[in-house]
Amino acid sequence: MIERRGYIECIKNALARSRAVALLGPRQSGKTTLARKLVDIHSPNYFDLEDQSSLIALADPKGILEPLKGLVVIDEVQQRPDLFPVLRVLLDRNPLPAKFLILGSASPDLLRQSSESLAGRLELIEMGGFDLSEVGQKKNPQLWLRGGFPLSFLAKNDADSFTWRKSFIKTFLERDLREQGIELPSVTLHRFWAMLANSHGQIWNAAPIASSLGISEPTVRKYLDILTGVFMARQLHPWHVNIKKRQVKAPKVYIRDTGILNSFLELKTEAEILRHQTCGASWEGFVIEQLIRILGIDHPYFWATHQGAEIDLVFNKGGRMYGVEIKRADAPTMTPSMRIALEDLKFERIAVIYPGEKRYAIHKKIDAVPFNEIIGGIKGIFR
């Protein structure tokens, strides 16, 4: 079992400063397992809204929740959006006898309800699957292949992991999205998701996908927003600066979990990934997700111009701009894109992540950093 101490500490810190905390993320990412480490499942303070007994108990939510003290957990809260007004009343009590940890499968409706009803009272924490800081750097090939969903990563072998992911995708499309009020044909969404996998790491272009599916571009955009809202896709938006060059305005799109990506691409082993035409883009998305998690980047971007200059990841930390280039090459060197970005974006530093062994300086503001050092060494660059 992999201990997720970072999330536990994050939740405890959030509860210390906020009246309620929402832990949001896709199903099977480990939210329930984590919550049960904080409140025993048999405690009267634990409610699982996929359990009929909890639903019956909460027939009178105010009457049941009001006497409770300490930490109260409500799992799968999107099943009962009517609870949010009740929670608002309970959280406004002074003194406050109980704090609430609510878990949800990241539905857009849940985010809307929580932000409207519990504004100023609720702190949101996004939870994904395992990352490198949790599984260890030596496990990075397995994490890249199987993805971070615990049951996929911890499967007995690659074949079992692949089978689990196929089943997860089917269930997610046929049940989970419908439970969140998304009434779209599962076959259509599956085709769209597969097309998105083949566009992984590319600038978003709705036209060819819309044409292939026989639907409008706004509808395709709606599908993308749905998968983004449930944390299955990531839209990396472009960073803009006031320069004369024409800059790209469309987002880059990634499948967030590379295990799910590999399932759509029918890649069952690391050797198959390395031979596939999407290997570079797959590795780029994998590294970006790890960096976002490890560095705690709240607002990640990329930057590109129509003349061909591009930086894979751009973010602000402590009022300073930083960039990351991801190169699947043996010995990356200075590129025109890096030179242009240093001049136009005024970066404090740029890190070039590559799969080699040696760390070295490319420029006084640019370091080549081995991927194997990103857990312990990358934070020292961006400080």
LUMMITOR-443796 format. One record per residue (C-alpha): x negated, z negated, y negated; residue number from 1; chain. Coordinates in nm, 4 decimals. Layout:
+----------+----------+----------+-----+---+
!        X !        Z !        Y !   k ! c !
+----------+----------+----------+-----+---+
!        X !        Z !        Y ! NUM ! A !
...
+----------+----------+----------+-----+---+
REM end
This chain:
+----------+----------+----------+-----+---+
!        X !        Z !        Y !   k ! c !
+----------+----------+----------+-----+---+
!   0.0000 !   0.0000 !   0.0000 !   1 ! A !
!  -0.1270 !   0.0940 !  -0.3454 !   2 ! A !
!  -0.0786 !  -0.1792 !  -0.6038 !   3 ! A !
!   0.0488 !  -0.0473 !  -0.9358 !   4 ! A !
!  -0.0941 !  -0.3240 !  -1.1495 !   5 ! A !
!  -0.1099 !  -0.1118 !  -1.4642 !   6 ! A !
!   0.2663 !  -0.0575 !  -1.4697 !   7 ! A !
!   0.3388 !  -0.4223 !  -1.3882 !   8 ! A !
!   0.1212 !  -0.5331 !  -1.6806 !   9 ! A !
!   0.2826 !  -0.2734 !  -1.9066 !  10 ! A !
!   0.6325 !  -0.3965 !  -1.8148 !  11 ! A !
!   0.5401 !  -0.7609 !  -1.8676 !  12 ! A !
!   0.3876 !  -0.6838 !  -2.2092 !  13 ! A !
!   0.6956 !  -0.4841 !  -2.3084 !  14 ! A !
!   0.9289 !  -0.7650 !  -2.2010 !  15 ! A !
!   0.7241 !  -1.0114 !  -2.4061 !  16 ! A !
!   0.7954 !  -0.8180 !  -2.7258 !  17 ! A !
!   1.1324 !  -0.6510 !  -2.6563 !  18 ! A !
!   1.4756 !  -0.7731 !  -2.5540 !  19 ! A !
!   1.5125 !  -0.5051 !  -2.2866 !  20 ! A !
!   1.2909 !  -0.2505 !  -2.1149 !  21 ! A !
!   1.3949 !   0.0778 !  -1.9535 !  22 ! A !
!   1.1702 !   0.2079 !  -1.6767 !  23 ! A !
!   1.2497 !   0.5773 !  -1.6472 !  24 ! A !
!   1.1220 !   0.8401 !  -1.4085 !  25 ! A !
!   1.2240 !   1.0689 !  -1.1243 !  26 ! A !
!   1.3609 !   0.9349 !  -0.7989 !  27 ! A !
!   1.1033 !   0.8314 !  -0.5420 !  28 ! A !
!   0.8371 !   0.7601 !  -0.8047 !  29 ! A !
!   0.8263 !   0.3893 !  -0.7162 !  30 ! A !
!   1.0460 !   0.2284 !  -0.9841 !  31 ! A !
!   1.2532 !   0.0201 !  -0.7427 !  32 ! A !
!   0.9498 !  -0.1002 !  -0.5476 !  33 ! A !
!   0.7917 !  -0.2125 !  -0.8727 !  34 ! A !
!   1.1039 !  -0.3915 !  -0.9973 !  35 ! A !
!   1.1314 !  -0.5844 !  -0.6709 !  36 ! A !
!   0.7902 !  -0.7345 !  -0.7378 !  37 ! A !
!   0.9343 !  -0.8883 !  -1.0549 !  38 ! A !
!   1.2781 !  -0.9947 !  -0.9279 !  39 ! A !
!   1.3673 !  -1.0541 !  -0.5619 !  40 ! A !
!   1.6222 !  -0.8063 !  -0.4277 !  41 ! A !
!   1.8354 !  -1.0941 !  -0.2955 !  42 ! A !
!   1.8415 !  -1.2698 !  -0.6321 !  43 ! A !
!   2.1731 !  -1.2826 !  -0.8232 !  44 ! A !
!   1.9714 !  -1.1276 !  -1.1077 !  45 ! A !
!   1.9163 !  -0.8002 !  -0.9173 !  46 ! A !
!   2.1758 !  -0.5212 !  -0.9225 !  47 ! A !
!   2.1329 !  -0.1888 !  -0.7425 !  48 ! A !
!   2.4094 !   0.0422 !  -0.8598 !  49 ! A !
!   2.3746 !   0.2600 !  -0.5502 !  50 ! A !
!   2.4752 !  -0.0479 !  -0.3487 !  51 ! A !
!   2.8526 !  -0.0875 !  -0.3233 !  52 ! A !
!   2.8300 !  -0.4679 !  -0.3449 !  53 ! A !
!   2.6539 !  -0.4450 !  -0.6825 !  54 ! A !
!   2.9164 !  -0.2029 !  -0.8105 !  55 ! A !
!   3.1926 !  -0.4399 !  -0.7022 !  56 ! A !
!   3.0132 !  -0.7362 !  -0.8608 !  57 ! A !
!   2.9881 !  -0.5511 !  -1.1916 !  58 ! A !
!   3.3578 !  -0.4694 !  -1.2067 !  59 ! A !
!   3.3593 !  -0.7290 !  -1.4872 !  60 ! A !
!   3.0069 !  -0.6690 !  -1.6264 !  61 ! A !
!   3.0214 !  -0.9103 !  -1.9182 !  62 ! A !
!   3.1612 !  -1.1898 !  -1.7034 !  63 ! A !
!   2.8882 !  -1.1423 !  -1.4391 !  64 ! A !
!   2.5882 !  -1.0771 !  -1.6661 !  65 ! A !
!   2.6554 !  -1.3253 !  -1.9456 !  66 ! A !
!   2.5715 !  -1.6481 !  -1.7493 !  67 ! A !
!   2.2444 !  -1.5123 !  -1.6066 !  68 ! A !
!   1.9087 !  -1.6406 !  -1.7275 !  69 ! A !
!   1.5542 !  -1.5100 !  -1.7023 !  70 ! A !
!   1.4876 !  -1.1475 !  -1.6068 !  71 ! A !
!   1.7795 !  -0.9308 !  -1.4915 !  72 ! A !
!   1.7185 !  -0.5982 !  -1.3149 !  73 ! A !
!   1.9769 !  -0.3190 !  -1.3114 !  74 ! A !
!   1.8661 !  -0.0291 !  -1.0888 !  75 ! A !
!   2.0022 !   0.3284 !  -1.1194 !  76 ! A !
!   2.1754 !   0.2379 !  -1.4444 !  77 ! A !
!   2.2791 !   0.6010 !  -1.5037 !  78 ! A !
!   2.5544 !   0.5365 !  -1.2466 !  79 ! A !
!   2.7283 !   0.3121 !  -1.5027 !  80 ! A !
!   2.6739 !   0.4385 !  -1.8586 !  81 ! A !
!   2.9591 !   0.2118 !  -1.9688 !  82 ! A !
!   2.7201 !  -0.0825 !  -1.9258 !  83 ! A !
!   2.5219 !   0.0021 !  -2.2392 !  84 ! A !
!   2.7749 !  -0.1345 !  -2.4939 !  85 ! A !
!   2.7970 !  -0.4549 !  -2.2868 !  86 ! A !
!   2.4177 !  -0.4835 !  -2.2799 !  87 ! A !
!   2.4078 !  -0.4410 !  -2.6572 !  88 ! A !
!   2.6341 !  -0.7438 !  -2.7008 !  89 ! A !
!   2.4333 !  -0.9520 !  -2.4533 !  90 ! A !
!   2.1006 !  -0.8600 !  -2.6119 !  91 ! A !
!   2.2202 !  -0.9669 !  -2.9563 !  92 ! A !
!   2.2633 !  -1.3298 !  -2.8489 !  93 ! A !
!   2.0469 !  -1.5873 !  -3.0242 !  94 ! A !
!   1.8784 !  -1.7607 !  -2.8558 !  95 ! A !
!   1.8450 !  -1.4966 !  -2.5853 !  96 ! A !
!   1.8901 !  -1.6502 !  -2.2366 !  97 ! A !
!   1.8060 !  -1.3328 !  -2.0403 !  98 ! A !
!   1.6083 !  -1.0130 !  -2.0785 !  99 ! A !
!   1.6909 !  -0.6922 !  -1.8960 ! 100 ! A !
!   1.4822 !  -0.4425 !  -1.7025 ! 101 ! A !
!   1.6903 !  -0.1311 !  -1.6422 ! 102 ! A !
!   1.5792 !   0.1484 !  -1.4120 ! 103 ! A !
!   1.6967 !   0.5055 !  -1.4325 ! 104 ! A !
!   1.6227 !   0.8441 !  -1.2886 ! 105 ! A !
!   1.5436 !   0.9894 !  -1.6289 ! 106 ! A !
!   1.8685 !   1.1666 !  -1.7003 ! 107 ! A !
!   1.9167 !   1.3121 !  -2.0497 ! 108 ! A !
!   2.2476 !   1.1222 !  -2.0676 ! 109 ! A !
!   2.0713 !   0.7938 !  -1.9963 ! 110 ! A !
!   1.8201 !   0.8521 !  -2.2736 ! 111 ! A !
!   2.0990 !   0.9402 !  -2.5165 ! 112 ! A !
!   2.3099 !   0.6396 !  -2.4221 ! 113 ! A !
!   2.0213 !   0.3954 !  -2.4442 ! 114 ! A !
!   1.8992 !   0.5258 !  -2.7781 ! 115 ! A !
!   2.2473 !   0.5118 !  -2.9320 ! 116 ! A !
!   2.3686 !   0.1793 !  -2.7915 ! 117 ! A !
!   2.0443 !  -0.0177 !  -2.7742 ! 118 ! A !
!   1.8485 !   0.1136 !  -3.0712 ! 119 ! A !
!   1.5903 !  -0.1428 !  -3.1801 ! 120 ! A !
!   1.6495 !  -0.3557 !  -2.8706 ! 121 ! A !
!   1.5115 !  -0.1388 !  -2.5906 ! 122 ! A !
!   1.1568 !  -0.0267 !  -2.5122 ! 123 ! A !
!   1.1184 !   0.2826 !  -2.2947 ! 124 ! A !
!   0.8448 !   0.3167 !  -2.0322 ! 125 ! A !
!   0.7963 !   0.6422 !  -1.8459 ! 126 ! A !
!   0.6848 !   0.6052 !  -1.4854 ! 127 ! A !
!   0.5460 !   0.8844 !  -1.2726 ! 128 ! A !
!   0.3923 !   0.9014 !  -0.9299 ! 129 ! A !
!   0.0413 !   0.7863 !  -0.8441 ! 130 ! A !
!  -0.2484 !   0.8882 !  -1.0685 ! 131 ! A !
!  -0.6236 !   0.8816 !  -1.0139 ! 132 ! A !
!  -0.6666 !   0.5367 !  -1.1639 ! 133 ! A !
!  -0.4365 !   0.4053 !  -0.8890 ! 134 ! A !
!  -0.5548 !   0.6016 !  -0.5836 ! 135 ! A !
!  -0.9256 !   0.6263 !  -0.6740 ! 136 ! A !
!  -1.1420 !   0.9198 !  -0.7736 ! 137 ! A !
!  -1.2402 !   1.0030 !  -0.4136 ! 138 ! A !
!  -0.8769 !   1.0801 !  -0.3345 ! 139 ! A !
!  -0.8444 !   1.3481 !  -0.6024 ! 140 ! A !
!  -0.8279 !   1.6428 !  -0.3540 ! 141 ! A !
!  -0.5426 !   1.4702 !  -0.1699 ! 142 ! A !
!  -0.3650 !   1.3889 !  -0.4983 ! 143 ! A !
!  -0.3997 !   1.7508 !  -0.6152 ! 144 ! A !
!  -0.2582 !   1.8831 !  -0.2876 ! 145 ! A !
!   0.0177 !   1.6321 !  -0.2151 ! 146 ! A !
!   0.1067 !   1.5197 !  -0.5674 ! 147 ! A !
!   0.1765 !   1.1665 !  -0.6818 ! 148 ! A !
!   0.5133 !   1.0843 !  -0.5249 ! 149 ! A !
!   0.4276 !   0.7819 !  -0.3083 ! 150 ! A !
!   0.5987 !   0.9015 !   0.0106 ! 151 ! A !
!   0.4297 !   1.2390 !  -0.0210 ! 152 ! A !
!   0.0843 !   1.1039 !  -0.1025 ! 153 ! A !
!   0.0947 !   0.8341 !   0.1681 ! 154 ! A !
!   0.2289 !   1.0617 !   0.4450 ! 155 ! A !
!   0.0395 !   1.0550 !   0.7768 ! 156 ! A !
!  -0.0861 !   1.4111 !   0.7319 ! 157 ! A !
!  -0.0559 !   1.7174 !   0.5089 ! 158 ! A !
!   0.2203 !   1.8698 !   0.7222 ! 159 ! A !
!   0.4393 !   1.5588 !   0.6936 ! 160 ! A !
!   0.3747 !   1.5476 !   0.3204 ! 161 ! A !
!   0.4772 !   1.9129 !   0.2807 ! 162 ! A !
!   0.7967 !   1.8527 !   0.4817 ! 163 ! A !
!   0.8850 !   1.5489 !   0.2678 ! 164 ! A !
!   0.8424 !   1.7470 !  -0.0538 ! 165 ! A !
!   1.0619 !   2.0322 !   0.0706 ! 166 ! A !
!   1.3347 !   1.7825 !   0.1562 ! 167 ! A !
!   1.2916 !   1.6073 !  -0.1800 ! 168 ! A !
!   1.3389 !   1.9349 !  -0.3701 ! 169 ! A !
!   1.6537 !   2.0190 !  -0.1726 ! 170 ! A !
!   1.8058 !   1.6743 !  -0.2246 ! 171 ! A !
!   1.7074 !   1.6706 !  -0.5916 ! 172 ! A !
!   1.8835 !   2.0012 !  -0.6554 ! 173 ! A !
!   2.1927 !   1.9374 !  -0.4453 ! 174 ! A !
!   2.2573 !   1.5695 !  -0.5216 ! 175 ! A !
!   2.0476 !   1.4117 !  -0.7951 ! 176 ! A !
!   2.1120 !   1.6678 !  -1.0677 ! 177 ! A !
!   2.4843 !   1.6672 !  -0.9932 ! 178 ! A !
!   2.4955 !   1.2862 !  -1.0102 ! 179 ! A !
!   2.3519 !   1.3150 !  -1.3598 ! 180 ! A !
!   2.6298 !   1.5505 !  -1.4670 ! 181 ! A !
!   2.4375 !   1.8780 !  -1.4412 ! 182 ! A !
!   2.6877 !   2.1220 !  -1.2902 ! 183 ! A !
!   2.4667 !   2.4206 !  -1.2218 ! 184 ! A !
!   2.4434 !   2.6084 !  -0.8900 ! 185 ! A !
!   2.1578 !   2.4604 !  -0.6857 ! 186 ! A !
!   2.0570 !   2.8073 !  -0.5620 ! 187 ! A !
!   2.0162 !   2.9323 !  -0.9192 ! 188 ! A !
!   1.8163 !   2.6262 !  -1.0240 ! 189 ! A !
!   1.5957 !   2.6616 !  -0.7141 ! 190 ! A !
!   1.5171 !   3.0250 !  -0.8018 ! 191 ! A !
!   1.4425 !   2.9256 !  -1.1599 ! 192 ! A !
!   1.2175 !   2.6382 !  -1.0499 ! 193 ! A !
!   1.0277 !   2.8748 !  -0.8178 ! 194 ! A !
!   0.9779 !   3.1230 !  -1.1017 ! 195 ! A !
!   0.8584 !   2.8410 !  -1.3226 ! 196 ! A !
!   0.6025 !   2.7496 !  -1.0566 ! 197 ! A !
!   0.4685 !   3.1032 !  -1.0673 ! 198 ! A !
!   0.4429 !   3.0749 !  -1.4478 ! 199 ! A !
!   0.2637 !   2.7375 !  -1.4305 ! 200 ! A !
!   0.0169 !   2.6960 !  -1.7160 ! 201 ! A !
!   0.1368 !   3.0023 !  -1.9069 ! 202 ! A !
!   0.2869 !   3.0431 !  -2.2532 ! 203 ! A !
!   0.6640 !   3.0202 !  -2.2193 ! 204 ! A !
!   0.8401 !   3.3569 !  -2.2150 ! 205 ! A !
!   1.2086 !   3.3418 !  -2.1275 ! 206 ! A !
!   1.2689 !   3.7183 !  -2.1236 ! 207 ! A !
!   1.1328 !   3.8159 !  -1.7762 ! 208 ! A !
!   1.2902 !   3.5111 !  -1.6080 ! 209 ! A !
!   1.6265 !   3.5739 !  -1.7746 ! 210 ! A !
!   1.6133 !   3.9383 !  -1.6701 ! 211 ! A !
!   1.5282 !   3.8512 !  -1.3112 ! 212 ! A !
!   1.8075 !   3.5930 !  -1.2838 ! 213 ! A !
!   2.0582 !   3.8092 !  -1.4703 ! 214 ! A !
!   2.1332 !   3.5431 !  -1.7291 ! 215 ! A !
!   2.0734 !   3.4978 !  -2.1016 ! 216 ! A !
!   1.7538 !   3.3651 !  -2.2568 ! 217 ! A !
!   1.9365 !   3.0621 !  -2.4072 ! 218 ! A !
!   2.0608 !   2.9749 !  -2.0568 ! 219 ! A !
!   1.7068 !   2.9985 !  -1.9205 ! 220 ! A !
!   1.5940 !   2.7714 !  -2.2004 ! 221 ! A !
!   1.8686 !   2.5263 !  -2.1017 ! 222 ! A !
!   1.7392 !   2.5238 !  -1.7426 ! 223 ! A !
!   1.3854 !   2.4530 !  -1.8666 ! 224 ! A !
!   1.5088 !   2.1662 !  -2.0819 ! 225 ! A !
!   1.6969 !   2.0207 !  -1.7829 ! 226 ! A !
!   1.3856 !   2.0145 !  -1.5634 ! 227 ! A !
!   1.1838 !   1.8751 !  -1.8539 ! 228 ! A !
!   1.4439 !   1.6028 !  -1.9137 ! 229 ! A !
!   1.4181 !   1.4826 !  -1.5533 ! 230 ! A !
!   1.0363 !   1.4851 !  -1.5650 ! 231 ! A !
!   0.9927 !   1.7775 !  -1.3238 ! 232 ! A !
!   0.8480 !   2.0139 !  -1.5842 ! 233 ! A !
!   0.6278 !   1.9552 !  -1.8868 ! 234 ! A !
!   0.6493 !   2.1569 !  -2.2056 ! 235 ! A !
!   0.3184 !   2.1253 !  -2.3842 ! 236 ! A !
!   0.4031 !   2.2129 !  -2.7434 ! 237 ! A !
!   0.1617 !   2.3928 !  -2.9763 ! 238 ! A !
!  -0.0313 !   2.2097 !  -3.2468 ! 239 ! A !
!  -0.0128 !   2.3767 !  -3.5885 ! 240 ! A !
!  -0.2577 !   2.3564 !  -3.8765 ! 241 ! A !
!  -0.2471 !   2.5219 !  -4.2144 ! 242 ! A !
!  -0.4887 !   2.8110 !  -4.1600 ! 243 ! A !
!  -0.4693 !   3.1853 !  -4.2141 ! 244 ! A !
!  -0.4819 !   3.2701 !  -3.8427 ! 245 ! A !
!  -0.1544 !   3.3444 !  -3.6625 ! 246 ! A !
!  -0.0914 !   3.0587 !  -3.4221 ! 247 ! A !
!   0.1102 !   3.0549 !  -3.1009 ! 248 ! A !
!   0.4488 !   2.8888 !  -3.1481 ! 249 ! A !
!   0.5860 !   2.8843 !  -2.7918 ! 250 ! A !
!   0.5065 !   2.5957 !  -2.5534 ! 251 ! A !
!   0.2956 !   2.6135 !  -2.2394 ! 252 ! A !
!   0.4914 !   2.5153 !  -1.9312 ! 253 ! A !
!   0.3703 !   2.3205 !  -1.6278 ! 254 ! A !
!   0.5212 !   2.1764 !  -1.3113 ! 255 ! A !
!   0.4291 !   1.8127 !  -1.3643 ! 256 ! A !
!   0.3604 !   1.7175 !  -1.0030 ! 257 ! A !
!   0.1140 !   1.9496 !  -0.8296 ! 258 ! A !
!   0.2550 !   1.8539 !  -0.4904 ! 259 ! A !
!   0.5903 !   1.9995 !  -0.5982 ! 260 ! A !
!   0.4087 !   2.3026 !  -0.7409 ! 261 ! A !
!   0.2276 !   2.3604 !  -0.4107 ! 262 ! A !
!   0.5565 !   2.3353 !  -0.2218 ! 263 ! A !
!   0.7100 !   2.6159 !  -0.4257 ! 264 ! A !
!   0.3954 !   2.8250 !  -0.3810 ! 265 ! A !
!   0.3929 !   2.7493 !  -0.0036 ! 266 ! A !
!   0.0397 !   2.6055 !  -0.0228 ! 267 ! A !
!  -0.0070 !   2.3531 !   0.2566 ! 268 ! A !
!  -0.3832 !   2.2802 !   0.2482 ! 269 ! A !
!  -0.6586 !   2.2426 !  -0.0088 ! 270 ! A !
!  -0.8236 !   2.5593 !   0.1258 ! 271 ! A !
!  -0.5046 !   2.7557 !   0.0547 ! 272 ! A !
!  -0.4958 !   2.6235 !  -0.3031 ! 273 ! A !
!  -0.8582 !   2.7236 !  -0.3628 ! 274 ! A !
!  -0.7887 !   3.0782 !  -0.2414 ! 275 ! A !
!  -0.4675 !   3.1214 !  -0.4379 ! 276 ! A !
!  -0.4514 !   3.3126 !  -0.7656 ! 277 ! A !
!  -0.2987 !   3.0105 !  -0.9416 ! 278 ! A !
!  -0.5892 !   2.7791 !  -0.8507 ! 279 ! A !
!  -0.7282 !   2.7634 !  -1.2057 ! 280 ! A !
!  -0.3897 !   2.7029 !  -1.3660 ! 281 ! A !
!  -0.2988 !   2.4469 !  -1.0983 ! 282 ! A !
!  -0.6188 !   2.2514 !  -1.1570 ! 283 ! A !
!  -0.5684 !   2.2710 !  -1.5349 ! 284 ! A !
!  -0.2203 !   2.1194 !  -1.5066 ! 285 ! A !
!  -0.3471 !   1.8531 !  -1.2668 ! 286 ! A !
!  -0.6267 !   1.7480 !  -1.5040 ! 287 ! A !
!  -0.3937 !   1.7478 !  -1.8060 ! 288 ! A !
!  -0.1465 !   1.5153 !  -1.6302 ! 289 ! A !
!  -0.4260 !   1.2781 !  -1.5287 ! 290 ! A !
!  -0.5678 !   1.2669 !  -1.8820 ! 291 ! A !
!  -0.2271 !   1.2031 !  -2.0379 ! 292 ! A !
!  -0.1772 !   0.9079 !  -1.8030 ! 293 ! A !
!  -0.5300 !   0.7641 !  -1.8134 ! 294 ! A !
!  -0.5708 !   0.7958 !  -2.1902 ! 295 ! A !
!  -0.2118 !   0.6970 !  -2.2699 ! 296 ! A !
!  -0.1479 !   1.0079 !  -2.4800 ! 297 ! A !
!   0.2010 !   0.9818 !  -2.6294 ! 298 ! A !
!   0.2127 !   1.3226 !  -2.7955 ! 299 ! A !
!   0.0013 !   1.5862 !  -2.6169 ! 300 ! A !
!  -0.0316 !   1.9396 !  -2.7525 ! 301 ! A !
!  -0.2301 !   2.2562 !  -2.6989 ! 302 ! A !
!  -0.3578 !   2.4952 !  -2.9627 ! 303 ! A !
!  -0.3848 !   2.8727 !  -2.9542 ! 304 ! A !
!  -0.4028 !   3.1682 !  -3.1902 ! 305 ! A !
!  -0.2838 !   3.5225 !  -3.1349 ! 306 ! A !
!  -0.6471 !   3.6296 !  -3.1663 ! 307 ! A !
!  -0.7281 !   3.4511 !  -2.8389 ! 308 ! A !
!  -0.8711 !   3.1137 !  -2.9449 ! 309 ! A !
!  -0.7264 !   2.8270 !  -2.7385 ! 310 ! A !
!  -0.7795 !   2.4583 !  -2.6616 ! 311 ! A !
!  -0.6024 !   2.3275 !  -2.3505 ! 312 ! A !
!  -0.5183 !   1.9776 !  -2.4747 ! 313 ! A !
!  -0.5035 !   1.8442 !  -2.8308 ! 314 ! A !
!  -0.4113 !   1.4908 !  -2.9349 ! 315 ! A !
!  -0.4431 !   1.2370 !  -3.2136 ! 316 ! A !
!  -0.5971 !   0.8982 !  -3.1408 ! 317 ! A !
!  -0.6637 !   0.6392 !  -3.4084 ! 318 ! A !
!  -0.6046 !   0.8955 !  -3.6819 ! 319 ! A !
!  -0.8658 !   1.1335 !  -3.5403 ! 320 ! A !
!  -0.8127 !   1.4671 !  -3.3698 ! 321 ! A !
!  -0.9609 !   1.5346 !  -3.0265 ! 322 ! A !
!  -0.9610 !   1.8331 !  -2.7963 ! 323 ! A !
!  -1.0067 !   1.8926 !  -2.4254 ! 324 ! A !
!  -1.1027 !   2.2165 !  -2.2576 ! 325 ! A !
!  -1.0621 !   2.2440 !  -1.8812 ! 326 ! A !
!  -1.3038 !   2.4811 !  -1.7100 ! 327 ! A !
!  -1.3210 !   2.5408 !  -1.3377 ! 328 ! A !
!  -1.6794 !   2.6630 !  -1.3696 ! 329 ! A !
!  -2.0208 !   2.5387 !  -1.2542 ! 330 ! A !
!  -2.1845 !   2.4969 !  -1.5952 ! 331 ! A !
!  -1.9545 !   2.5480 !  -1.8952 ! 332 ! A !
!  -2.1131 !   2.6524 !  -2.2236 ! 333 ! A !
!  -2.0062 !   2.6905 !  -2.5853 ! 334 ! A !
!  -1.7222 !   2.9383 !  -2.6287 ! 335 ! A !
!  -1.5821 !   3.1100 !  -2.9380 ! 336 ! A !
!  -1.2623 !   2.9062 !  -2.8961 ! 337 ! A !
!  -1.4548 !   2.5785 !  -2.9191 ! 338 ! A !
!  -1.6478 !   2.6969 !  -3.2211 ! 339 ! A !
!  -1.3304 !   2.8115 !  -3.3999 ! 340 ! A !
!  -1.1453 !   2.4910 !  -3.3087 ! 341 ! A !
!  -1.4236 !   2.2694 !  -3.4456 ! 342 ! A !
!  -1.4057 !   2.4573 !  -3.7739 ! 343 ! A !
!  -1.0285 !   2.4963 !  -3.8090 ! 344 ! A !
!  -0.8953 !   2.1777 !  -3.6496 ! 345 ! A !
!  -1.1740 !   1.9427 !  -3.7630 ! 346 ! A !
!  -1.2025 !   1.7747 !  -3.4240 ! 347 ! A !
!  -1.3877 !   1.4488 !  -3.3955 ! 348 ! A !
!  -1.5010 !   1.5540 !  -3.0474 ! 349 ! A !
!  -1.4207 !   1.8000 !  -2.7691 ! 350 ! A !
!  -1.4599 !   1.7185 !  -2.3997 ! 351 ! A !
!  -1.4994 !   1.9999 !  -2.1485 ! 352 ! A !
!  -1.3781 !   1.8806 !  -1.8086 ! 353 ! A !
!  -1.5340 !   2.0692 !  -1.5165 ! 354 ! A !
!  -1.5787 !   2.0078 !  -1.1407 ! 355 ! A !
!  -1.9560 !   1.9654 !  -1.1535 ! 356 ! A !
!  -2.1810 !   1.6623 !  -1.1137 ! 357 ! A !
!  -2.3784 !   1.6340 !  -1.4384 ! 358 ! A !
!  -2.2692 !   1.5185 !  -1.7817 ! 359 ! A !
!  -2.4429 !   1.6932 !  -2.0703 ! 360 ! A !
!  -2.4078 !   1.7867 !  -2.4378 ! 361 ! A !
!  -2.2989 !   2.1406 !  -2.5233 ! 362 ! A !
!  -2.2984 !   2.0705 !  -2.8984 ! 363 ! A !
!  -2.3336 !   1.7569 !  -3.1071 ! 364 ! A !
!  -1.9533 !   1.7242 !  -3.0947 ! 365 ! A !
!  -1.8912 !   1.8726 !  -2.7495 ! 366 ! A !
!  -1.9651 !   1.7127 !  -2.4111 ! 367 ! A !
!  -1.9333 !   1.8640 !  -2.0637 ! 368 ! A !
!  -1.7794 !   1.5875 !  -1.8502 ! 369 ! A !
!  -1.7540 !   1.6001 !  -1.4684 ! 370 ! A !
!  -1.4003 !   1.5534 !  -1.3446 ! 371 ! A !
!  -1.5295 !   1.2735 !  -1.1215 ! 372 ! A !
!  -1.6038 !   1.0680 !  -1.4342 ! 373 ! A !
!  -1.2675 !   1.0850 !  -1.6070 ! 374 ! A !
!  -1.1487 !   0.7432 !  -1.4868 ! 375 ! A !
!  -1.4416 !   0.5404 !  -1.6155 ! 376 ! A !
!  -1.6152 !   0.7688 !  -1.8626 ! 377 ! A !
!  -1.3580 !   0.9705 !  -2.0542 ! 378 ! A !
!  -1.2360 !   0.6826 !  -2.2747 ! 379 ! A !
!  -1.5832 !   0.6409 !  -2.4199 ! 380 ! A !
!  -1.5646 !   0.9876 !  -2.5721 ! 381 ! A !
!  -1.2268 !   0.9392 !  -2.7398 ! 382 ! A !
!  -1.2698 !   0.6152 !  -2.9308 ! 383 ! A !
+----------+----------+----------+-----+---+
REM end
